[in-house]
């Protein structure tokens, strides 16, 4: 289950960068830009994580006898 640990570390890193960027923001536009960047990074990471999990499911399922 090391992949879920690395996923959680990556999520934590994205949130740390997002919070730091929000603290430095001097305008409304910078706040919005920080959010959109954060959203894009989060969605990309989640998609990769779910793809990896589906690969694991298929690998396990492939080893089982079909009934």
N, C-alpha and C positions, 0 to 999 in steps of 0.2 A: 504493500500500500504506500510505497514511497512516492508514487505519482500524485496522490492526494496531498501529501505533505508539501511537495514542491508547488502544487497548485495553490495551496493556502499561503505559502511564502510569497508567491508571485502576486496574489491578490492583496496581501498585506503591503507589499512594495508599491503596488499601484495606488493604494489608498494613502500611503505615506506621502508619495509624490503629489497626489491630488491635494491633500491638506496643506502641504507646504506651499504649493502654487496659489491656493486660495488666500493664504496669509499674506503673500507678497502682492496680490492683485491690487491695483490702484484704480481700476475703473470697472464699470459694469460689464463692458465688453471682455475684459480680461477674465472676469469671473465666468462668463458664459463660455469663453474659449477653453478655460480649464475644465469645465464640465464636459464639453463635447469631446475633448481629448481623452478624458477619464472614461467616458462612456464607450468610445471606440476601442480603447485598450481593454476594457473589461469585457466587452462583447467578443473581441478577438480571442482573448484568453479562455473565456467560457466555451466558445465554439471548439477550440483546440482540445480542451479538457473533455468535452462531451464526445468528440470524435475518438479520442484515446480510449475512453470508457467503452464506447460501442465496439471498438476493435477488441477489447478484452472480452466483452460479452460474446462476440462472434467466435473468438478463439476457444473459449470455454464451451460454448454451445457445439462447436465443431467436433469436440472430443466426445460428446455424448451420443449415445445410440438414439437413432430416430425411432419414435414410436407413433 
